[in-house]
């Protein structure tokens, strides 16, 4: 299912960890924000790029 790979999956811990590693700052803080964005459906059914952009919009900086 290569098609599914382009979408960020909030239920996959490894995807959350991978996304968090792309950003500066406290990893647990970044993970907490990702989980908040997932819970609020802000990045639900989004692409990986859209998930990254949501974190940038939230004030986080990419490495």
C-alpha positions in Angstrom: 0.0 0.0 0.0 2.4 2.7 -1.1 -0.5 5.1 -1.4 -0.8 5.1 2.4 2.8 6.0 2.9 2.2 9.6 1.9 -0.2 10.1 4.7 0.7 10.8 8.3 -0.8 8.2 10.6 -1.5 9.5 14.1 -2.0 6.0 15.5 1.5 4.9 14.6 4.0 5.7 17.4 7.0 5.3 15.0 5.5 8.0 12.7 5.1 10.4 15.6 8.7 9.7 16.7 10.0 10.2 13.2 8.2 13.5 12.7 9.4 14.7 16.1 13.0 14.0 15.2 12.8 16.5 12.4 12.3 19.4 14.7 14.5 21.3 17.2 13.8 21.6 20.9 12.6 19.1 23.5 11.5 15.9 21.8 8.7 15.3 24.4 7.3 18.8 23.8 7.2 18.2 20.1 5.6 14.8 20.6 3.0 16.3 22.9 2.2 18.9 20.2 1.9 16.3 17.5 -0.5 14.3 19.8 -2.5 17.4 20.4 -2.8 18.1 16.7 -3.9 14.5 16.1 -6.5 14.7 18.9 -7.9 18.0 17.5 -7.9 16.4 14.0 -5.7 19.2 12.7 -3.3 16.7 11.0 -5.8 13.8 10.7 -5.7 12.5 7.1 -2.9 14.9 6.3 0.2 14.3 4.3 3.6 14.2 6.0 4.4 17.6 4.5 1.1 19.0 5.9 1.9 17.6 9.3 5.4 19.2 9.2 3.8 22.5 8.2 1.3 22.3 11.1 4.2 22.0 13.5 6.0 24.9 11.9 2.8 27.0 12.2 2.7 26.0 15.9 6.1 27.7 16.3 8.5 24.7 16.0 11.6 24.9 13.9 12.9 22.1 11.5 16.4 20.9 12.0 
